[in-house]
């Protein structure tokens, strides 16, 4: 049976509430893995927490990030696609800016 418009409108969250309540889900892919994962970026408070979760999820070593050396001691480098469609290294921008601009994550095999 059809849902009456009053009930339908009351069950939907308001515009302001929806942004706060919903998570920031992005797809994560690993080069060579036949599957994708989806994670909520709002669960994590820093790059360290996010990278640790990705290592546990895919069972790979990503390594520590430093501005001088990049991802040292690792075969993989995490990258993300921003709002403009550019691929950037995870850790290049402040965490808050990363959260607001990240559309998708990709853990690339280093060359």
Gaussian input, Z-matrix of N, CA and C with variables (Angstrom, degrees):
# hf/3-21g

backbone

0 1
 N
 C     1     B1
 C     2     B2     1     A1
 N     3     B3     2     A2     1     D1
 C     4     B4     3     A3     2     D2
 C     5     B5     4     A4     3     D3
 N     6     B6     5     A5     4     D4
 C     7     B7     6     A6     5     D5
 C     8     B8     7     A7     6     D6
 N     9     B9     8     A8     7     D7
 C    10    B10     9     A9     8     D8
 C    11    B11    10    A10     9     D9
 N    12    B12    11    A11    10    D10
 C    13    B13    12    A12    11    D11
 C    14    B14    13    A13    12    D12
 N    15    B15    14    A14    13    D13
 C    16    B16    15    A15    14    D14
 C    17    B17    16    A16    15    D15
 N    18    B18    17    A17    16    D16
 C    19    B19    18    A18    17    D17
 C    20    B20    19    A19    18    D18
 N    21    B21    20    A20    19    D19
 C    22    B22    21    A21    20    D20
 C    23    B23    22    A22    21    D21
 N    24    B24    23    A23    22    D22
 C    25    B25    24    A24    23    D23
 C    26    B26    25    A25    24    D24
 N    27    B27    26    A26    25    D25
 C    28    B28    27    A27    26    D26
 C    29    B29    28    A28    27    D27
 N    30    B30    29    A29    28    D28
 C    31    B31    30    A30    29    D29
 C    32    B32    31    A31    30    D30
 N    33    B33    32    A32    31    D31
 C    34    B34    33    A33    32    D32
 C    35    B35    34    A34    33    D33
 N    36    B36    35    A35    34    D34
 C    37    B37    36    A36    35    D35
 C    38    B38    37    A37    36    D36
 N    39    B39    38    A38    37    D37
 C    40    B40    39    A39    38    D38
 C    41    B41    40    A40    39    D39
 N    42    B42    41    A41    40    D40
 C    43    B43    42    A42    41    D41
 C    44    B44    43    A43    42    D42
 N    45    B45    44    A44    43    D43
 C    46    B46    45    A45    44    D44
 C    47    B47    46    A46    45    D45
 N    48    B48    47    A47    46    D46
 C    49    B49    48    A48    47    D47
 C    50    B50    49    A49    48    D48
 N    51    B51    50    A50    49    D49
 C    52    B52    51    A51    50    D50
 C    53    B53    52    A52    51    D51
 N    54    B54    53    A53    52    D52
 C    55    B55    54    A54    53    D53
 C    56    B56    55    A55    54    D54
 N    57    B57    56    A56    55    D55
 C    58    B58    57    A57    56    D56
 C    59    B59    58    A58    57    D57
 N    60    B60    59    A59    58    D58
 C    61    B61    60    A60    59    D59
 C    62    B62    61    A61    60    D60
 N    63    B63    62    A62    61    D61
 C    64    B64    63    A63    62    D62
 C    65    B65    64    A64    63    D63
 N    66    B66    65    A65    64    D64
 C    67    B67    66    A66    65    D65
 C    68    B68    67    A67    66    D66
 N    69    B69    68    A68    67    D67
 C    70    B70    69    A69    68    D68
 C    71    B71    70    A70    69    D69
 N    72    B72    71    A71    70    D70
 C    73    B73    72    A72    71    D71
 C    74    B74    73    A73    72    D72
 N    75    B75    74    A74    73    D73
 C    76    B76    75    A75    74    D74
 C    77    B77    76    A76    75    D75
 N    78    B78    77    A77    76    D76
 C    79    B79    78    A78    77    D77
 C    80    B80    79    A79    78    D78
 N    81    B81    80    A80    79    D79
 C    82    B82    81    A81    80    D80
 C    83    B83    82    A82    81    D81
 N    84    B84    83    A83    82    D82
 C    85    B85    84    A84    83    D83
 C    86    B86    85    A85    84    D84
 N    87    B87    86    A86    85    D85
 C    88    B88    87    A87    86    D86
 C    89    B89    88    A88    87    D87
 N    90    B90    89    A89    88    D88
 C    91    B91    90    A90    89    D89
 C    92    B92    91    A91    90    D90
 N    93    B93    92    A92    91    D91
 C    94    B94    93    A93    92    D92
 C    95    B95    94    A94    93    D93
 N    96    B96    95    A95    94    D94
 C    97    B97    96    A96    95    D95
 C    98    B98    97    A97    96    D96
 N    99    B99    98    A98    97    D97
 C   100   B100    99    A99    98    D98
 C   101   B101   100   A100    99    D99
 N   102   B102   101   A101   100   D100
 C   103   B103   102   A102   101   D101
 C   104   B104   103   A103   102   D102
 N   105   B105   104   A104   103   D103
 C   106   B106   105   A105   104   D104
 C   107   B107   106   A106   105   D105
 N   108   B108   107   A107   106   D106
 C   109   B109   108   A108   107   D107
 C   110   B110   109   A109   108   D108
 N   111   B111   110   A110   109   D109
 C   112   B112   111   A111   110   D110
 C   113   B113   112   A112   111   D111
 N   114   B114   113   A113   112   D112
 C   115   B115   114   A114   113   D113
 C   116   B116   115   A115   114   D114
 N   117   B117   116   A116   115   D115
 C   118   B118   117   A117   116   D116
 C   119   B119   118   A118   117   D117
 N   120   B120   119   A119   118   D118
 C   121   B121   120   A120   119   D119
 C   122   B122   121   A121   120   D120
 N   123   B123   122   A122   121   D121
 C   124   B124   123   A123   122   D122
 C   125   B125   124   A124   123   D123
 N   126   B126   125   A125   124   D124
 C   127   B127   126   A126   125   D125
 C   128   B128   127   A127   126   D126
 N   129   B129   128   A128   127   D127
 C   130   B130   129   A129   128   D128
 C   131   B131   130   A130   129   D129
 N   132   B132   131   A131   130   D130
 C   133   B133   132   A132   131   D131
 C   134   B134   133   A133   132   D132
 N   135   B135   134   A134   133   D133
 C   136   B136   135   A135   134   D134
 C   137   B137   136   A136   135   D135
 N   138   B138   137   A137   136   D136
 C   139   B139   138   A138   137   D137
 C   140   B140   139   A139   138   D138
 N   141   B141   140   A140   139   D139
 C   142   B142   141   A141   140   D140
 C   143   B143   142   A142   141   D141
 N   144   B144   143   A143   142   D142
 C   145   B145   144   A144   143   D143
 C   146   B146   145   A145   144   D144
 N   147   B147   146   A146   145   D145
 C   148   B148   147   A147   146   D146
 C   149   B149   148   A148   147   D147
 N   150   B150   149   A149   148   D148
 C   151   B151   150   A150   149   D149
 C   152   B152   151   A151   150   D150
 N   153   B153   152   A152   151   D151
 C   154   B154   153   A153   152   D152
 C   155   B155   154   A154   153   D153
 N   156   B156   155   A155   154   D154
 C   157   B157   156   A156   155   D155
 C   158   B158   157   A157   156   D156
 N   159   B159   158   A158   157   D157
 C   160   B160   159   A159   158   D158
 C   161   B161   160   A160   159   D159
 N   162   B162   161   A161   160   D160
 C   163   B163   162   A162   161   D161
 C   164   B164   163   A163   162   D162
 N   165   B165   164   A164   163   D163
 C   166   B166   165   A165   164   D164
 C   167   B167   166   A166   165   D165
 N   168   B168   167   A167   166   D166
 C   169   B169   168   A168   167   D167
 C   170   B170   169   A169   168   D168
 N   171   B171   170   A170   169   D169
 C   172   B172   171   A171   170   D170
 C   173   B173   172   A172   171   D171
 N   174   B174   173   A173   172   D172
 C   175   B175   174   A174   173   D173
 C   176   B176   175   A175   174   D174
 N   177   B177   176   A176   175   D175
 C   178   B178   177   A177   176   D176
 C   179   B179   178   A178   177   D177
 N   180   B180   179   A179   178   D178
 C   181   B181   180   A180   179   D179
 C   182   B182   181   A181   180   D180
 N   183   B183   182   A182   181   D181
 C   184   B184   183   A183   182   D182
 C   185   B185   184   A184   183   D183
 N   186   B186   185   A185   184   D184
 C   187   B187   186   A186   185   D185
 C   188   B188   187   A187   186   D186
 N   189   B189   188   A188   187   D187
 C   190   B190   189   A189   188   D188
 C   191   B191   190   A190   189   D189
 N   192   B192   191   A191   190   D190
 C   193   B193   192   A192   191   D191
 C   194   B194   193   A193   192   D192
 N   195   B195   194   A194   193   D193
 C   196   B196   195   A195   194   D194
 C   197   B197   196   A196   195   D195
 N   198   B198   197   A197   196   D196
 C   199   B199   198   A198   197   D197
 C   200   B200   199   A199   198   D198
 N   201   B201   200   A200   199   D199
 C   202   B202   201   A201   200   D200
 C   203   B203   202   A202   201   D201
 N   204   B204   203   A203   202   D202
 C   205   B205   204   A204   203   D203
 C   206   B206   205   A205   204   D204
 N   207   B207   206   A206   205   D205
 C   208   B208   207   A207   206   D206
 C   209   B209   208   A208   207   D207
 N   210   B210   209   A209   208   D208
 C   211   B211   210   A210   209   D209
 C   212   B212   211   A211   210   D210
 N   213   B213   212   A212   211   D211
 C   214   B214   213   A213   212   D212
 C   215   B215   214   A214   213   D213
 N   216   B216   215   A215   214   D214
 C   217   B217   216   A216   215   D215
 C   218   B218   217   A217   216   D216
 N   219   B219   218   A218   217   D217
 C   220   B220   219   A219   218   D218
 C   221   B221   220   A220   219   D219
 N   222   B222   221   A221   220   D220
 C   223   B223   222   A222   221   D221
 C   224   B224   223   A223   222   D222
 N   225   B225   224   A224   223   D223
 C   226   B226   225   A225   224   D224
 C   227   B227   226   A226   225   D225
 N   228   B228   227   A227   226   D226
 C   229   B229   228   A228   227   D227
 C   230   B230   229   A229   228   D228
 N   231   B231   230   A230   229   D229
 C   232   B232   231   A231   230   D230
 C   233   B233   232   A232   231   D231
 N   234   B234   233   A233   232   D232
 C   235   B235   234   A234   233   D233
 C   236   B236   235   A235   234   D234
 N   237   B237   236   A236   235   D235
 C   238   B238   237   A237   236   D236
 C   239   B239   238   A238   237   D237
 N   240   B240   239   A239   238   D238
 C   241   B241   240   A240   239   D239
 C   242   B242   241   A241   240   D240
 N   243   B243   242   A242   241   D241
 C   244   B244   243   A243   242   D242
 C   245   B245   244   A244   243   D243
 N   246   B246   245   A245   244   D244
 C   247   B247   246   A246   245   D245
 C   248   B248   247   A247   246   D246
 N   249   B249   248   A248   247   D247
 C   250   B250   249   A249   248   D248
 C   251   B251   250   A250   249   D249
 N   252   B252   251   A251   250   D250
 C   253   B253   252   A252   251   D251
 C   254   B254   253   A253   252   D252
 N   255   B255   254   A254   253   D253
 C   256   B256   255   A255   254   D254
 C   257   B257   256   A256   255   D255
 N   258   B258   257   A257   256   D256
 C   259   B259   258   A258   257   D257
 C   260   B260   259   A259   258   D258
 N   261   B261   260   A260   259   D259
 C   262   B262   261   A261   260   D260
 C   263   B263   262   A262   261   D261
 N   264   B264   263   A263   262   D262
 C   265   B265   264   A264   263   D263
 C   266   B266   265   A265   264   D264
 N   267   B267   266   A266   265   D265
 C   268   B268   267   A267   266   D266
 C   269   B269   268   A268   267   D267
 N   270   B270   269   A269   268   D268
 C   271   B271   270   A270   269   D269
 C   272   B272   271   A271   270   D270
 N   273   B273   272   A272   271   D271
 C   274   B274   273   A273   272   D272
 C   275   B275   274   A274   273   D273
 N   276   B276   275   A275   274   D274
 C   277   B277   276   A276   275   D275
 C   278   B278   277   A277   276   D276
 N   279   B279   278   A278   277   D277
 C   280   B280   279   A279   278   D278
 C   281   B281   280   A280   279   D279
 N   282   B282   281   A281   280   D280
 C   283   B283   282   A282   281   D281
 C   284   B284   283   A283   282   D282
 N   285   B285   284   A284   283   D283
 C   286   B286   285   A285   284   D284
 C   287   B287   286   A286   285   D285
 N   288   B288   287   A287   286   D286
 C   289   B289   288   A288   287   D287
 C   290   B290   289   A289   288   D288
 N   291   B291   290   A290   289   D289
 C   292   B292   291   A291   290   D290
 C   293   B293   292   A292   291   D291
 N   294   B294   293   A293   292   D292
 C   295   B295   294   A294   293   D293
 C   296   B296   295   A295   294   D294
 N   297   B297   296   A296   295   D295
 C   298   B298   297   A297   296   D296
 C   299   B299   298   A298   297   D297
 N   300   B300   299   A299   298   D298
 C   301   B301   300   A300   299   D299
 C   302   B302   301   A301   300   D300
 N   303   B303   302   A302   301   D301
 C   304   B304   303   A303   302   D302
 C   305   B305   304   A304   303   D303
 N   306   B306   305   A305   304   D304
 C   307   B307   306   A306   305   D305
 C   308   B308   307   A307   306   D306
 N   309   B309   308   A308   307   D307
 C   310   B310   309   A309   308   D308
 C   311   B311   310   A310   309   D309
 N   312   B312   311   A311   310   D310
 C   313   B313   312   A312   311   D311
 C   314   B314   313   A313   312   D312
 N   315   B315   314   A314   313   D313
 C   316   B316   315   A315   314   D314
 C   317   B317   316   A316   315   D315
 N   318   B318   317   A317   316   D316
 C   319   B319   318   A318   317   D317
 C   320   B320   319   A319   318   D318
 N   321   B321   320   A320   319   D319
 C   322   B322   321   A321   320   D320
 C   323   B323   322   A322   321   D321
 N   324   B324   323   A323   322   D322
 C   325   B325   324   A324   323   D323
 C   326   B326   325   A325   324   D324
 N   327   B327   326   A326   325   D325
 C   328   B328   327   A327   326   D326
 C   329   B329   328   A328   327   D327
 N   330   B330   329   A329   328   D328
 C   331   B331   330   A330   329   D329
 C   332   B332   331   A331   330   D330

   B1=1.4596
   B2=1.5232
   B3=1.3215
   B4=1.4618
   B5=1.5228
   B6=1.3207
   B7=1.4617
   B8=1.5158
   B9=1.3116
   B10=1.4604
   B11=1.5223
   B12=1.3201
   B13=1.4634
   B14=1.5257
   B15=1.3356
   B16=1.4620
   B17=1.5269
   B18=1.3289
   B19=1.4649
   B20=1.5224
   B21=1.3112
   B22=1.4567
   B23=1.5308
   B24=1.3218
   B25=1.4595
   B26=1.5206
   B27=1.3183
   B28=1.4626
   B29=1.5240
   B30=1.3095
   B31=1.4599
   B32=1.5237
   B33=1.3173
   B34=1.4567
   B35=1.5206
   B36=1.3351
   B37=1.4708
   B38=1.5237
   B39=1.3039
   B40=1.4659
   B41=1.5246
   B42=1.3175
   B43=1.4672
   B44=1.5243
   B45=1.3140
   B46=1.4592
   B47=1.5129
   B48=1.3182
   B49=1.4681
   B50=1.5210
   B51=1.3156
   B52=1.4519
   B53=1.5222
   B54=1.3068
   B55=1.4625
   B56=1.5229
   B57=1.3245
   B58=1.4563
   B59=1.5180
   B60=1.3339
   B61=1.4513
   B62=1.5272
   B63=1.3199
   B64=1.4557
   B65=1.5251
   B66=1.3143
   B67=1.4479
   B68=1.5156
   B69=1.3092
   B70=1.4639
   B71=1.5221
   B72=1.3251
   B73=1.4521
   B74=1.5232
   B75=1.3213
   B76=1.4609
   B77=1.5290
   B78=1.3233
   B79=1.4588
   B80=1.5236
   B81=1.3264
   B82=1.4624
   B83=1.5234
   B84=1.3249
   B85=1.4597
   B86=1.5218
   B87=1.3141
   B88=1.4631
   B89=1.5185
   B90=1.3269
   B91=1.4661
   B92=1.5213
   B93=1.3162
   B94=1.4543
   B95=1.5145
   B96=1.3226
   B97=1.4638
   B98=1.5320
   B99=1.3242
   B100=1.4703
   B101=1.5289
   B102=1.3086
   B103=1.4632
   B104=1.5260
   B105=1.3242
   B106=1.4619
   B107=1.5160
   B108=1.3010
   B109=1.4629
   B110=1.5112
   B111=1.3250
   B112=1.4550
   B113=1.5191
   B114=1.3349
   B115=1.4573
   B116=1.5207
   B117=1.3267
   B118=1.4580
   B119=1.5218
   B120=1.3273
   B121=1.4629
   B122=1.5213
   B123=1.3289
   B124=1.4624
   B125=1.5268
   B126=1.3234
   B127=1.4642
   B128=1.5265
   B129=1.3236
   B130=1.4597
   B131=1.5223
   B132=1.3336
   B133=1.4588
   B134=1.5241
   B135=1.3321
   B136=1.4635
   B137=1.5287
   B138=1.3230
   B139=1.4614
   B140=1.5244
   B141=1.3293
   B142=1.4652
   B143=1.5247
   B144=1.3399
   B145=1.4698
   B146=1.5220
   B147=1.3225
   B148=1.4658
   B149=1.5240
   B150=1.3331
   B151=1.4606
   B152=1.5237
   B153=1.3276
   B154=1.4622
   B155=1.5280
   B156=1.3283
   B157=1.4654
   B158=1.5306
   B159=1.3308
   B160=1.4666
   B161=1.5280
   B162=1.3361
   B163=1.4650
   B164=1.5212
   B165=1.3263
   B166=1.4630
   B167=1.5281
   B168=1.3195
   B169=1.4572
   B170=1.5283
   B171=1.3217
   B172=1.4577
   B173=1.5228
   B174=1.3233
   B175=1.4712
   B176=1.5285
   B177=1.3480
   B178=1.4647
   B179=1.5192
   B180=1.3124
   B181=1.4591
   B182=1.5210
   B183=1.3310
   B184=1.4578
   B185=1.5189
   B186=1.3137
   B187=1.4569
   B188=1.5107
   B189=1.3149
   B190=1.4703
   B191=1.5182
   B192=1.3363
   B193=1.4610
   B194=1.5186
   B195=1.3191
   B196=1.4588
   B197=1.5253
   B198=1.3341
   B199=1.4620
   B200=1.5239
   B201=1.2989
   B202=1.4632
   B203=1.5296
   B204=1.3334
   B205=1.4608
   B206=1.5179
   B207=1.3301
   B208=1.4602
   B209=1.5172
   B210=1.3349
   B211=1.4620
   B212=1.5141
   B213=1.3213
   B214=1.4494
   B215=1.5208
   B216=1.3179
   B217=1.4532
   B218=1.5103
   B219=1.3197
   B220=1.4483
   B221=1.5203
   B222=1.3231
   B223=1.4600
   B224=1.5201
   B225=1.3361
   B226=1.4605
   B227=1.5254
   B228=1.3270
   B229=1.4614
   B230=1.5255
   B231=1.3352
   B232=1.4644
   B233=1.5255
   B234=1.3182
   B235=1.4592
   B236=1.5185
   B237=1.3279
   B238=1.4630
   B239=1.5130
   B240=1.3258
   B241=1.4551
   B242=1.5149
   B243=1.3311
   B244=1.4625
   B245=1.5304
   B246=1.3316
   B247=1.4641
   B248=1.5226
   B249=1.3296
   B250=1.4635
   B251=1.5251
   B252=1.3291
   B253=1.4570
   B254=1.5138
   B255=1.3345
   B256=1.4645
   B257=1.5253
   B258=1.3312
   B259=1.4590
   B260=1.5223
   B261=1.3394
   B262=1.4650
   B263=1.5182
   B264=1.3366
   B265=1.4618
   B266=1.5227
   B267=1.3103
   B268=1.4613
   B269=1.5209
   B270=1.3232
   B271=1.4544
   B272=1.5145
   B273=1.3278
   B274=1.4668
   B275=1.5222
   B276=1.3103
   B277=1.4718
   B278=1.5259
   B279=1.3298
   B280=1.4663
   B281=1.5321
   B282=1.3288
   B283=1.4578
   B284=1.5296
   B285=1.3266
   B286=1.4715
   B287=1.5286
   B288=1.3160
   B289=1.4636
   B290=1.5295
   B291=1.3240
   B292=1.4610
   B293=1.5215
   B294=1.3337
   B295=1.4661
   B296=1.5251
   B297=1.3217
   B298=1.4617
   B299=1.5297
   B300=1.3315
   B301=1.4647
   B302=1.5293
   B303=1.3182
   B304=1.4652
   B305=1.5281
   B306=1.3403
   B307=1.4562
   B308=1.5239
   B309=1.3377
   B310=1.4583
   B311=1.5216
   B312=1.3296
   B313=1.4681
   B314=1.5247
   B315=1.3223
   B316=1.4620
   B317=1.5201
   B318=1.3116
   B319=1.4602
   B320=1.5225
   B321=1.3344
   B322=1.4633
   B323=1.5218
   B324=1.3025
   B325=1.4612
   B326=1.5214
   B327=1.3369
   B328=1.4680
   B329=1.5189
   B330=1.3226
   B331=1.4715
   B332=1.5123
   A1=110.52
   A2=117.05
   A3=119.99
   A4=111.89
   A5=115.62
   A6=120.99
   A7=108.00
   A8=115.25
   A9=118.60
   A10=109.65
   A11=115.77
   A12=120.29
   A13=112.44
   A14=118.80
   A15=121.21
   A16=110.20
   A17=116.73
   A18=120.60
   A19=110.92
   A20=116.11
   A21=120.43
   A22=111.01
   A23=117.08
   A24=121.22
   A25=112.06
   A26=118.26
   A27=121.10
   A28=112.48
   A29=117.65
   A30=120.44
   A31=112.35
   A32=118.15
   A33=120.84
   A34=110.20
   A35=117.76
   A36=119.87
   A37=110.93
   A38=115.28
   A39=121.11
   A40=109.36
   A41=117.55
   A42=121.40
   A43=112.22
   A44=118.78
   A45=121.86
   A46=112.42
   A47=117.08
   A48=121.34
   A49=111.04
   A50=116.19
   A51=119.97
   A52=111.91
   A53=117.60
   A54=120.42
   A55=111.36
   A56=117.78
   A57=120.70
   A58=112.05
   A59=117.07
   A60=121.06
   A61=112.29
   A62=117.52
   A63=119.42
   A64=110.47
   A65=114.91
   A66=119.80
   A67=110.77
   A68=114.56
   A69=121.18
   A70=106.53
   A71=116.85
   A72=121.63
   A73=110.96
   A74=115.68
   A75=121.88
   A76=108.46
   A77=115.78
   A78=120.90
   A79=109.24
   A80=115.08
   A81=121.68
   A82=108.02
   A83=116.24
   A84=120.21
   A85=109.47
   A86=115.09
   A87=122.50
   A88=107.40
   A89=117.12
   A90=120.27
   A91=109.62
   A92=116.55
   A93=121.86
   A94=114.20
   A95=118.51
   A96=121.07
   A97=108.85
   A98=117.71
   A99=120.08
   A100=114.07
   A101=118.13
   A102=120.59
   A103=110.48
   A104=115.06
   A105=122.99
   A106=108.38
   A107=116.34
   A108=122.44
   A109=108.00
   A110=116.04
   A111=121.47
   A112=107.39
   A113=116.68
   A114=120.15
   A115=109.76
   A116=115.05
   A117=122.34
   A118=107.95
   A119=117.47
   A120=121.16
   A121=112.62
   A122=117.90
   A123=120.37
   A124=112.54
   A125=117.39
   A126=121.27
   A127=110.43
   A128=116.92
   A129=122.01
   A130=110.75
   A131=115.99
   A132=122.02
   A133=112.95
   A134=117.81
   A135=120.32
   A136=109.70
   A137=114.31
   A138=119.97
   A139=111.29
   A140=116.80
   A141=120.22
   A142=110.82
   A143=116.96
   A144=120.63
   A145=110.92
   A146=116.99
   A147=121.26
   A148=110.86
   A149=117.45
   A150=120.60
   A151=111.79
   A152=117.00
   A153=119.92
   A154=110.43
   A155=116.59
   A156=120.80
   A157=110.97
   A158=117.17
   A159=120.45
   A160=111.17
   A161=116.91
   A162=119.90
   A163=110.81
   A164=116.46
   A165=120.14
   A166=111.47
   A167=116.61
   A168=121.22
   A169=111.64
   A170=116.74
   A171=120.87
   A172=113.35
   A173=118.04
   A174=122.77
   A175=112.02
   A176=115.68
   A177=121.52
   A178=108.37
   A179=115.96
   A180=121.26
   A181=108.59
   A182=116.57
   A183=121.23
   A184=110.35
   A185=118.44
   A186=121.53
   A187=112.58
   A188=115.21
   A189=122.01
   A190=110.03
   A191=115.58
   A192=121.35
   A193=110.20
   A194=116.32
   A195=120.88
   A196=107.54
   A197=116.13
   A198=119.77
   A199=111.92
   A200=116.64
   A201=120.49
   A202=111.76
   A203=117.66
   A204=121.26
   A205=114.75
   A206=118.99
   A207=121.12
   A208=109.58
   A209=117.06
   A210=121.42
   A211=107.79
   A212=115.46
   A213=121.80
   A214=110.71
   A215=117.00
   A216=121.66
   A217=113.59
   A218=117.50
   A219=120.12
   A220=110.59
   A221=115.46
   A222=120.64
   A223=111.56
   A224=117.33
   A225=121.64
   A226=111.36
   A227=115.91
   A228=122.07
   A229=108.36
   A230=118.28
   A231=120.16
   A232=110.92
   A233=115.64
   A234=122.05
   A235=108.35
   A236=115.58
   A237=119.30
   A238=110.08
   A239=115.21
   A240=121.45
   A241=107.89
   A242=116.35
   A243=119.38
   A244=110.43
   A245=115.30
   A246=120.84
   A247=112.71
   A248=117.06
   A249=121.28
   A250=112.89
   A251=117.27
   A252=120.87
   A253=113.71
   A254=117.60
   A255=121.83
   A256=109.85
   A257=116.80
   A258=121.71
   A259=108.58
   A260=116.23
   A261=122.03
   A262=109.35
   A263=116.52
   A264=121.12
   A265=110.30
   A266=116.03
   A267=120.64
   A268=107.45
   A269=117.32
   A270=122.24
   A271=113.21
   A272=117.98
   A273=120.82
   A274=113.57
   A275=117.40
   A276=121.48
   A277=108.83
   A278=118.39
   A279=120.20
   A280=111.46
   A281=115.77
   A282=122.67
   A283=112.32
   A284=118.04
   A285=121.31
   A286=110.71
   A287=116.98
   A288=120.68
   A289=110.37
   A290=116.52
   A291=121.31
   A292=110.49
   A293=116.66
   A294=121.36
   A295=110.83
   A296=116.99
   A297=119.79
   A298=113.19
   A299=118.21
   A300=119.00
   A301=114.82
   A302=118.95
   A303=121.73
   A304=111.20
   A305=115.88
   A306=121.23
   A307=111.60
   A308=116.90
   A309=120.87
   A310=108.78
   A311=117.25
   A312=122.79
   A313=109.44
   A314=115.69
   A315=120.86
   A316=108.20
   A317=116.45
   A318=121.58
   A319=106.19
   A320=114.33
   A321=120.68
   A322=111.48
   A323=114.95
   A324=121.07
   A325=107.96
   A326=116.74
   A327=120.76
   A328=110.14
   A329=115.46
   A330=118.26
   A331=111.10
   D1=149.67
   D2=179.64
   D3=-69.07
   D4=148.65
   D5=178.06
   D6=-87.81
   D7=132.82
   D8=179.08
   D9=-65.66
   D10=146.80
   D11=-174.20
   D12=-61.36
   D13=-33.08
   D14=179.58
   D15=-62.30
   D16=-48.64
   D17=-179.93
   D18=-66.73
   D19=-39.55
   D20=-179.71
   D21=-62.11
   D22=-44.13
   D23=-179.80
   D24=-69.51
   D25=-33.61
   D26=-179.86
   D27=-74.87
   D28=-27.75
   D29=-179.46
   D30=-78.22
   D31=-24.96
   D32=-179.90
   D33=-80.37
   D34=137.19
   D35=177.84
   D36=-69.81
   D37=152.30
   D38=177.39
   D39=-70.42
   D40=165.32
   D41=-176.00
   D42=-60.83
   D43=-44.36
   D44=-179.85
   D45=-68.66
   D46=-37.30
   D47=-179.38
   D48=-70.62
   D49=-34.96
   D50=-175.56
   D51=-63.58
   D52=-39.83
   D53=-179.11
   D54=-66.28
   D55=-37.08
   D56=-178.75
   D57=-76.88
   D58=-39.60
   D59=-173.09
   D60=-78.04
   D61=-35.24
   D62=-175.14
   D63=-77.79
   D64=155.96
   D65=178.62
   D66=-88.16
   D67=174.93
   D68=178.08
   D69=-109.12
   D70=82.11
   D71=-175.93
   D72=-85.33
   D73=133.19
   D74=175.83
   D75=-133.35
   D76=152.08
   D77=177.13
   D78=-82.72
   D79=143.78
   D80=178.71
   D81=-123.62
   D82=129.21
   D83=176.37
   D84=-124.85
   D85=150.21
   D86=176.90
   D87=-120.06
   D88=129.25
   D89=178.35
   D90=-56.66
   D91=126.03
   D92=179.36
   D93=93.94
   D94=-14.23
   D95=179.24
   D96=-87.79
   D97=137.19
   D98=-177.51
   D99=-82.77
   D100=9.39
   D101=-176.25
   D102=-139.19
   D103=160.99
   D104=175.30
   D105=-112.81
   D106=157.21
   D107=173.65
   D108=-124.27
   D109=160.90
   D110=175.55
   D111=-123.60
   D112=131.86
   D113=179.04
   D114=-128.92
   D115=156.18
   D116=177.29
   D117=-98.24
   D118=112.92
   D119=-177.56
   D120=-68.29
   D121=-24.84
   D122=-177.63
   D123=-71.73
   D124=-12.16
   D125=177.85
   D126=-72.21
   D127=-29.25
   D128=-174.25
   D129=-97.01
   D130=148.29
   D131=-177.35
   D132=-106.04
   D133=-10.87
   D134=-177.13
   D135=-158.78
   D136=169.62
   D137=176.83
   D138=-62.47
   D139=-37.92
   D140=-178.01
   D141=-60.17
   D142=-44.97
   D143=179.03
   D144=-63.70
   D145=-43.43
   D146=-179.52
   D147=-62.75
   D148=-47.46
   D149=-178.22
   D150=-65.76
   D151=-35.97
   D152=176.91
   D153=-64.38
   D154=-41.72
   D155=178.67
   D156=-64.58
   D157=-39.93
   D158=178.84
   D159=-66.50
   D160=-38.98
   D161=177.31
   D162=-62.82
   D163=-42.26
   D164=179.43
   D165=-68.83
   D166=-35.07
   D167=-177.51
   D168=-68.75
   D169=-44.29
   D170=-175.03
   D171=-102.99
   D172=-4.78
   D173=179.34
   D174=58.03
   D175=43.88
   D176=175.12
   D177=-126.96
   D178=159.85
   D179=177.36
   D180=-98.36
   D181=118.91
   D182=179.72
   D183=-92.61
   D184=-33.46
   D185=178.70
   D186=90.37
   D187=176.10
   D188=-179.86
   D189=-90.34
   D190=145.33
   D191=179.97
   D192=-100.28
   D193=134.68
   D194=170.27
   D195=-136.75
   D196=146.21
   D197=-176.90
   D198=-63.41
   D199=-30.25
   D200=-177.64
   D201=-77.44
   D202=-45.36
   D203=-172.74
   D204=-105.01
   D205=-9.30
   D206=-174.55
   D207=75.90
   D208=-140.74
   D209=179.05
   D210=-93.72
   D211=102.88
   D212=-174.05
   D213=-91.90
   D214=141.56
   D215=174.61
   D216=71.95
   D217=31.39
   D218=-177.49
   D219=-141.19
   D220=151.68
   D221=175.19
   D222=-89.96
   D223=-7.99
   D224=-175.34
   D225=-124.64
   D226=147.22
   D227=176.55
   D228=-129.47
   D229=120.43
   D230=179.15
   D231=-77.58
   D232=131.46
   D233=177.84
   D234=-126.54
   D235=164.08
   D236=176.84
   D237=-141.60
   D238=153.90
   D239=175.91
   D240=-97.55
   D241=126.57
   D242=-179.42
   D243=-91.24
   D244=-176.05
   D245=-176.73
   D246=-59.79
   D247=-30.26
   D248=-177.96
   D249=-83.25
   D250=-5.82
   D251=-178.96
   D252=90.31
   D253=8.26
   D254=178.60
   D255=-87.51
   D256=142.51
   D257=176.07
   D258=-94.09
   D259=127.55
   D260=-178.15
   D261=-131.37
   D262=159.33
   D263=176.36
   D264=-73.43
   D265=138.28
   D266=174.55
   D267=-66.61
   D268=128.81
   D269=-179.41
   D270=107.52
   D271=-8.10
   D272=-178.48
   D273=-74.81
   D274=-26.20
   D275=-177.76
   D276=-120.71
   D277=161.56
   D278=176.84
   D279=-58.84
   D280=152.51
   D281=-174.53
   D282=-54.70
   D283=-46.17
   D284=-177.37
   D285=-61.34
   D286=-41.05
   D287=179.00
   D288=-67.27
   D289=-38.07
   D290=177.79
   D291=-61.42
   D292=-46.68
   D293=-179.05
   D294=-59.20
   D295=-41.29
   D296=-175.94
   D297=-78.36
   D298=-21.49
   D299=-174.84
   D300=-109.43
   D301=-11.39
   D302=-175.54
   D303=-73.78
   D304=127.33
   D305=176.42
   D306=-108.04
   D307=-29.17
   D308=-176.30
   D309=-161.18
   D310=148.14
   D311=178.39
   D312=-113.36
   D313=145.30
   D314=176.12
   D315=-142.02
   D316=126.91
   D317=176.74
   D318=-97.45
   D319=106.27
   D320=-173.57
   D321=-93.98
   D322=146.08
   D323=174.30
   D324=-72.09
   D325=126.43
   D326=179.27
   D327=-70.89
   D328=149.76
   D329=-179.97
   D330=-101.74

